[in-house]
Amino acid sequence: MKILQILEGFTNPPLELVAETLNLEIAPLPLEIVNWDEYPYKPAVSVQIAWNENELFLQYQVNEQSVKAEITKSNGSVWTDSCVEFFLSPDGNDEYYNLEMNCIGTALLGFRKKGEPAIHATEDQISTIRRISSLGDSPFPERKEQTGWKITIAIPWNAFFKHSLKPLSGTKMRGNFYKCGDGLSVPHFVSWTKINTPGPSFHVPEFFGGLEFDQ
């Protein structure tokens, strides 16, 4: 998949401008793969992704039958809430970053090699990731009602703290996009690319898809 460049020359563009530009210039990528039969529920989810020389931009749009946001501590168990995730392997091997964010923007950022414990980003590193959610930033218990929400995210390249990333047009990486809610009344696990494991697991870089940075 090609990742297009937007807002060239901008440093820390307002997230409202990021969202507007993504909506105008970047086609949504649906996340539609249900990998495990015992978890058949599939919320409506799409992601838009773009980049410039300073940041990687993501925007998830979700419509799901219930929504929850109880985790407020960075690197907490955000996957138990209504959660969107982006995993990135800059070198295309079994080392990767996992960015996980609940629907109010509480973030977990880790770096790991498959099968080894994660090295988590510091609070200062996580604080450089800008984000804004249509649901605000205050926690709430599960709301069992159909809910649509959107989160816009800008990740500075130096947040990928084990690399010195400065992609150019033509740079290739690997990654995957996910939506989950392990602690919701109806747990679910959907992805961009197919995952072939016996049970739910997103930490499987061998199933990442190709990403190519383009102008």
SEDOVO-590926 format. One line per 10 residues: number of its first residue (from 0); for each residue z, x, y of C-alpha. Coordinates in Angstrom, 1 decimal, decimal comma, padded with zeros to 4 digits. Last residue first. Layout:
BEGIN
NUM = Z X Y | ...
! end
This chain:
BEGIN
214 = -002,8 004,7 011,7 | -001,9 005,1 008,1 | 001,2 006,0 006,0 | 000,6 005,6 002,3 | 003,1 003,8 000,0 | 002,7 003,8 -003,8 | 004,9 001,5 -005,9 | 008,3 002,2 -007,5 | 008,8 001,5 -011,2 | 009,7 005,1 -012,2
204 = 012,2 005,0 -009,3 | 014,5 002,7 -011,3 | 017,6 001,9 -009,3 | 016,7 -001,8 -008,9 | 018,5 -002,9 -012,1 | 018,8 -006,3 -013,6 | 018,6 -006,3 -017,4 | 016,4 -005,1 -020,2 | 014,2 -003,0 -017,9 | 010,6 -003,3 -016,9
194 = 010,4 -003,7 -013,2 | 007,3 -005,1 -011,6 | 006,6 -004,3 -008,0 | 007,6 -006,2 -004,9 | 011,0 -007,3 -006,2 | 013,2 -010,3 -006,9 | 016,8 -010,5 -008,2 | 018,7 -013,7 -008,1 | 022,3 -015,0 -008,5 | 022,7 -018,8 -008,1
184 = 026,3 -019,4 -006,8 | 025,9 -016,2 -004,9 | 027,6 -012,9 -005,8 | 024,6 -011,0 -007,1 | 022,3 -012,1 -004,2 | 019,1 -010,2 -004,3 | 015,9 -009,5 -002,4 | 013,9 -006,3 -003,1 | 011,4 -003,8 -001,7 | 010,1 -000,8 -003,6
174 = 009,2 002,8 -002,9 | 006,8 005,8 -003,2 | 005,6 008,3 -000,7 | 002,2 009,4 000,7 | 001,5 011,0 004,0 | -002,1 010,2 005,1 | -001,3 009,6 008,8 | 001,7 011,8 009,5 | 005,2 011,4 008,4 | 008,1 013,3 010,1
164 = 010,8 013,4 007,6 | 013,3 016,3 007,5 | 015,1 015,2 004,2 | 018,6 014,7 002,9 | 019,7 012,6 005,8 | 017,0 009,9 005,7 | 018,7 008,6 008,9 | 016,7 011,4 010,6 | 013,6 009,2 010,5 | 015,2 006,6 012,7
154 = 015,3 003,2 010,9 | 014,4 000,1 012,9 | 015,3 -003,2 011,3 | 014,4 -006,9 012,0 | 016,3 -009,6 010,0 | 015,0 -013,1 009,5 | 016,7 -016,3 008,2 | 015,8 -019,6 006,6 | 018,5 -021,6 005,0 | 018,6 -024,4 002,3
144 = 022,2 -025,4 001,9 | 025,1 -024,1 -000,1 | 026,7 -022,0 002,7 | 028,6 -019,1 001,1 | 031,4 -017,7 003,2 | 030,8 -016,3 006,7 | 030,7 -013,0 008,4 | 029,7 -012,5 012,1 | 026,6 -010,5 012,9 | 024,1 -013,1 014,0
134 = 022,1 -015,3 011,6 | 018,7 -014,5 013,2 | 019,5 -010,9 012,4 | 019,2 -007,7 014,5 | 019,0 -004,2 013,3 | 019,1 -000,6 014,6 | 019,9 002,2 012,2 | 021,7 004,9 014,1 | 025,0 003,4 013,1 | 024,3 004,3 009,5
124 = 024,3 008,0 010,4 | 027,6 007,7 012,3 | 029,2 005,7 009,5 | 028,2 008,5 007,1 | 025,4 008,2 004,6 | 026,3 007,8 001,0 | 025,7 010,4 -001,8 | 025,1 008,3 -004,9 | 026,3 009,2 -008,3 | 023,6 010,4 -010,8
114 = 021,4 008,5 -013,2 | 018,3 008,7 -011,0 | 018,8 011,2 -008,2 | 020,6 009,7 -005,3 | 020,7 009,0 -001,6 | 022,7 006,1 -000,1 | 022,6 003,7 002,7 | 024,6 000,5 002,8 | 024,3 -001,8 005,7 | 025,9 -004,8 007,2
104 = 023,1 -006,6 009,1 | 024,2 -010,2 009,1 | 021,9 -011,1 006,2 | 023,1 -008,3 004,0 | 021,5 -004,8 004,0 | 020,7 -002,3 001,3 | 018,9 001,0 002,0 | 018,5 003,0 -001,1 | 017,2 006,5 -000,8 | 015,4 008,3 -003,6
94 = 015,2 011,2 -006,0 | 013,4 010,6 -009,2 | 010,0 011,8 -007,9 | 007,6 010,5 -005,2 | 008,7 013,1 -002,7 | 009,8 010,6 000,0 | 011,3 008,2 -002,6 | 012,2 005,1 -000,7 | 014,3 002,0 -001,7 | 014,3 -001,0 000,6
84 = 016,8 -003,8 000,1 | 017,5 -007,4 001,2 | 020,8 -009,1 000,6 | 022,4 -012,5 000,6 | 025,8 -011,3 -000,3 | 026,9 -009,5 -003,5 | 024,4 -006,8 -002,7 | 026,4 -005,9 000,4 | 029,0 -004,2 -001,8 | 030,3 -001,9 001,0
74 = 028,5 001,1 002,4 | 029,3 -000,1 005,9 | 032,1 -002,6 006,0 | 031,4 -006,2 006,9 | 030,8 -007,9 003,6 | 031,2 -011,7 003,6 | 027,6 -012,9 004,3 | 026,4 -015,7 002,1 | 023,3 -017,9 002,0 | 022,2 -020,8 -000,2
64 = 018,9 -022,3 -001,3 | 016,8 -019,5 000,2 | 014,2 -018,9 002,9 | 013,8 -015,2 003,8 | 011,9 -013,2 006,4 | 012,3 -009,4 006,2 | 011,3 -007,1 009,0 | 011,1 -003,4 008,6 | 010,3 -000,6 011,0 | 010,3 003,2 010,3
54 = 011,2 005,2 013,4 | 010,3 008,1 015,6 | 006,7 009,0 015,1 | 005,8 005,4 014,5 | 006,1 003,1 011,5 | 005,3 -000,3 010,0 | 006,7 -002,6 007,3 | 006,6 -006,4 007,1 | 008,6 -008,1 004,3 | 008,4 -011,5 002,6
44 = 010,8 -013,7 000,8 | 010,8 -017,3 -000,5 | 013,7 -017,5 -002,9 | 013,0 -017,1 -006,6 | 015,4 -018,4 -009,1 | 014,7 -017,4 -012,7 | 017,7 -015,1 -013,5 | 017,9 -015,2 -017,3 | 014,2 -014,5 -017,4 | 014,5 -011,1 -015,8
34 = 011,8 -009,6 -013,6 | 011,1 -012,3 -011,1 | 008,2 -010,8 -009,0 | 007,4 -012,6 -005,8 | 008,2 -010,4 -002,8 | 005,5 -011,3 -000,3 | 004,0 -008,7 002,0 | 003,7 -010,1 005,5 | 000,6 -009,0 007,5 | 001,3 -006,6 010,3
24 = -000,2 -006,8 013,8 | 001,1 -009,9 015,7 | 004,3 -010,5 013,7 | 005,2 -006,8 013,6 | 004,6 -006,5 017,3 | 006,9 -009,4 018,2 | 009,6 -008,1 015,9 | 009,4 -004,6 017,3 | 009,4 -006,1 020,9 | 012,6 -008,1 020,1
14 = 014,0 -004,9 018,5 | 013,7 -003,2 021,9 | 011,6 000,0 021,5 | 013,8 003,0 020,6 | 011,2 005,7 021,6 | 007,7 004,4 022,1 | 004,8 006,8 021,8 | 002,9 004,7 019,2 | 004,2 001,1 019,1 | 002,7 000,5 015,7
4 = 001,4 002,6 012,8 | 000,3 000,9 009,6 | 001,8 001,3 006,2 | -000,9 001,3 003,5 | 000,0 000,0 000,0
! end
